Amino acid sequence: MINVKFYLDKADKSKNFPIHLVLRKKEVQVKVATGEKIKKKDWDSKNQVVKATEYRHNSINKFLNFLKSEVEKHFETAAHSQFTDKKIKDKILSLVNSRKVNTDVKIVCEDGVVYEKMSKITFIDLFAGAGGFSEGFLQAEHGKHFYDFLLGSDINDNCELTHLARYNYQLGLDAEFLRQDITEPDFLDNLLKKLKGKQVDVVCGGPPCQSFSLAGKRKKFDKKDDLFAHYLKVIRQLRPKYFVMENVKGILTKEEGRIREMILQEIKSIVDLKEFHQLLAFVAQLKKLEKEQPFILECFNLRLQFETATEKQIENLKENYIQIVENKFRILTPKIVDYKTSKTDISISTIRHGFNLLKRSNELAYIRKKVIHEKSFSNLDNDFFTKDFDSFLTAIEAESIVERINEAFKNLKPSEKFGAEIKEIISALEIYAYSFDECMQGLNVFVKKAKREKEFEEILSHIRLYNIEQPFVALASNYGVPQNRERVLFIGCRKDQKLITEVPPTVSAKEKVTVFEALYDLDFVGNDEEKYSYEKVDLKAKYNGTSEIMQSLLKKRCIDGNPDEKKGLTYAEWSKKGRLNGRFVNAKNPFYVRNFEELENTLSHIVAPLHNHKTSKQNDDVVKRLDVIRNTGDYDAAKKELKKIGLDSEKRNYNVLKADSQSPTVMTIADDYIHYSNPRALTVREMARLQSFDDSFVFQGKRSTGGNKRKFEVPQYTLVGNAVPPLMARAVALEILKNIK
């Protein structure tokens, strides 16, 4: 039986008493200083706690409990050969010293001396989540370039907590964090305040678009579908040299590819305001040459002015545009219908009221946003409400209003001699709803007619701020990540920068990192256990006759996964060492906190070599079920056997990890995955390894959540599952560094 207690040692000159831990077990007795000192009056020896009269009592007691728990667990699980005075003392001191280092080090931003002679490429991370992009960008270096992290942004508080813990407290960076919905009107103003006038070279981010995902049901008018448009608003404002937008593969095929084309169109519609006057002057020249449709060219001219206007100016310009078109309709009305019809006919009323709606674009945009938010908040999907809500949202879109006006004109059945005037009105309304790219396509008809194509193309090359070809699918396992996660990347390149059309793989198909390489050294945790320290995994004892086969899966590699037997490390060794290239010389040891209050009180930090390595508590039936599925190797194949022994489940899916290949896409629910050698789900740390996060990257706050809370909370498992794999982000960041001017 082990006996762990605390006592006060002799007082120092200031009459503070050091708290010591004493451990007794048969012939073993160890005494270790905990590093904490208090007044004698503040110690409760009976209950082994610091009294509330000491203002730090909560954080000290929390540390003492943690220390006692770890020592007791060590004796329960460690081999008997570890039970020597020296080894036990070293174990306790490692925990004490890790904490002491963190509480003693001042939080400063201090890169290694070598970085003083290198140039910083600045970046911000929007929809940052845990910080997969941020982590990968900070790992990337090329020539004399490396990245300087200016700001991360997300809507969730646990994203901010994890960001602050990692980048501000642990690494000592002065990177800002903006916790705000990107769709809010003052988001851009607040972003600019946080940036304090600093130039942003690269913007990265993955607007969350679950409604695009092939993994689940698709939703129409999902709140998340609009976020990329707000992401592009930031790009328009900051004008970075490059921007990266990551998304799910389903976005390429959504609505038969129309969503992909719309995104490309919007990117190409970002204009260089400094050069825009050239286009306006060119359109004015075309108008002088055009004899048949000068009004349509005037509409293009008016529509193009939206691009250079402020939010307030756009409101006035849009209203003025519709008023001009409406005036043409007023002149036309008495020609196509009599007075009585003009006052009572439903088609005439539809046209008139359509103009009213188009003039109130700001109000309709506000209503649209609120309705989509309410639809998302109330989870309206696959029910009797969905169709009505979606019909309303469709009805208030500018394109739908123009379509209704067009139908109303057709219903009137006017004389053919007024067809040209009606067509002009409809064309003018369509131009109103055009994107910039659609305007250019529309103008092309007049350009060809005037035989000025070359001049037009020359102007467009100056006007378009960003170049992009097509988005491409990036497979995470091609970049040293032990996971077959496919993501679509849109890389926008400012016109003065080199075009990037792909990110070359860092490993070949035969060289990919396996699940075993990523997880084997963490395989020392059992059911309902949490470990804060690494333990040796004996492959010979664990795998017996197959140990040589398993050992052969371990390869020495470079950071990016490329094999390197001479200088490389195994994937697990890189995870423990970290991939930040020794850049942060004053980095603190990994620590965990539950909330912002604990983050600010460094004495409340749980400091240990290993974090996020806790398993779920599973009953005997669940363990047996998982074992059957694991041994069968496939859930569908195991269902017959499970039913036969009375262990069948309603659960939709289980993924059995294969030791010698890559994992499927890591999502946010750990119970969806079964460990390759044990009948259990994965820990947060194991999922983080499959995503290529360093072990020193600690996911903060709640470990998991369930039910409706999943809509609002982002616990550790969600942070991991939603993240961009850092090694994939590193490959993207490196490609930009190789090309940036």
C-alpha positions, 0 to 999 in steps of 0.5 A: 500500500502506498502512502502519499502525504504532505508536510511543512519543512523548516521555515526560511528567513521570511518565515515561509514553510516549504511544502514537501511531499513524502512517499512511503511504500514498504522499503521505499521512502522519498521526500521531495520539495513541491516548490510551494511555500506558505505561512504555518498558519495557512496549513491544515495538516489534518486535511492536507490542504492549504487554508483559504486564508492563503490567497493562492490556496485554490491553485496550490491545492489543485497542484498538490492533488494533481501531484498526489494523483500522478504518484499514486497512478505511477505506482499502480501502472509502472513496472517494479523496476521503477520503484527505486528511490532515485527513479521515483524522486526523478518522476516527482521532480519532473512534474514539480520542475515543469511547473516551476519553469512555467511560473518563473518564465516571463511571457515575452515574444522572443525568437532565436537570434538567427531569426533577427536576420530573416524577413517576416511574412505576416499572416492572419488565421480566420475561422481559426478553430484550434489553430491548424493553419497557424501551427503549420504556418509557424513551422514553415521556413524557406531561405530567409523567410519565416512567418509572423503570426499577427491574429487569429479569429473565431466565434467560440470561446474555447478556440480563443482559450486554446489560442491564448494558451498556445500562442501567447502564454506558451510560445510567448507571441503577441498575436491578437485574437478576435472573438466575433462573428465575421458577419457582424457589421463592425467585424472589419473595424474591430479587425483593423483595430487589432491589426494596428496598421500592420501589413498582412501578407497572407490570409488563411482560413476555412469558412465552416461549411457543414452544409457542403459536406459529403459526410452528412445531409446538405442543408439549403440556406445554412448560416455557414453557406454565406461565410466565404462571402464575408471572408472575401470582404476581409480580403478586399479590405486587407489586399494580402499577397496571397490568401488560402481558403480551405473547404470540404471536397463536396463544395466542388460538386454542390449544385452541379459545380455552380457553387465552385464557379460562383466562388471563383467568380467572386474571387475574380471579382475582387478589383484593384480600386487604384486601377478601376478608373481605367475600366469606367473610362473604357465603358464610357468610350463604348457607350459613345460608340454604341448606337443600339443599346446605350441604356444597357451600357449605362446600366453596366456603368452604374453597376460597376460603380458599386465596386468602388463605393462604401457601404453607405454609398452602395445603398444610395447607388443601388436605390438610384439604379432601380429608380432609373429602371423604374422610370422607364417602366412608368413611361412604358406602362400606359403603352401596354395597359389601360389605366384601370388595368394599371391600378388593379392587375396583379402582374402590374402590381408584381412589377411595381412591388418588385421595384420596391423590394429591389430598392430595399436591398439592405433591409432584405439582406438584414432580414435574410441574415436573421431568418437564416440565423433563426433557421440554424438556431432552431435546427430547422431541417428535414421537417415541415417548416424547412420548405416554407422558410427556404421558399421565403429566403429564395423569394427575397433574393434579387435574382428571384425578384427579377425572375418574378418581374419577368414572369409578370411581363410575360403574363401581361402579353404585351404587343410585340412592338414593345418587346425591345423596351421590356427586354431592356428593363429585364436586362437592366435588372439582371445586370443589377444582380450581376457579380463583377465577373458576370458584368465582364462577360456581359460587356464582352458582347459590346467589346467584340462589336467595337473590335476592342478585345485586346484593349479590354483584356489589357484593362482586365489584367490591371483591374483584377486584383487576384489570379486563380485557376481552379481549386484543387483537392489536397490529400493530407496523407500526401504531406506526412499526415497519417490520415486520408483527409481530402480538402479543397484549397482555393489559393488566391494570388495577388496580381503582382505575385506568382500564381500557385496552382498546386501544392506538391506532395512531400511523400510518395504513395509508398512512403505515407505515414501509417496509423501505427507510426502515429499512435504506437508509443501512446498505447499505454492507456486503459479504459477510463484512464488519464495519463500525464506522462509517457510510458515505454511501450514494449513492442516485443511483449505487446505483439509477440510473434508479429513484433518484427512486422510492427517494428518495420512500420516505424521509419525515420523521417523529415518533418514533412514525412519524407524518409530520412534514415540518417538524420530523421526522426520517427513520426512519434519522435517529431510529435514529442520533440515538436516541429517548430524548429527550435524557434521559440527558445523561451517556450513554456512546458505544455499545460492545461486549463479549464477556463480563462480564469485559470489561464490568467493565474499561472499557478493554476496551470496543470503542467505535465509532459503529456496532455489530452490523453484520457479514455472514456469509461466504457462498460463491459458490453461496449468493450465486447462490442468494440472487440468483435468489430475490431477483430472482424475489421469492419462494422458492417461485416461484424453486425451479424455476429453482434446480433447473434451474441446480443450486442448489436447497436443502433450506432450508424458507423464505426471506423476500425483503424488499420495499423499499416495504413492511414486513418479515414478523415478524423471527425469530431466524435471519438466513438466513431473510431476503434483503436487498432490494438485495443477495444476502445475509442481514441483519446484527444491526443491520439486524434491530434496525432492523426491530425499531425499536431505536436504533443506540446499543443494542448487542447484546452477547456472541456473534453467533450459535449453532447446533444444540442450543446454541440451546436454552441460548444467547441470542446477538445474533440471538436477542436481536433476534428474540425482543424486543418492538419498542421503538416498540410498547412505547413506544405501550403505555407512553404509553397507560398514562401517559395513564391512570395515577392 
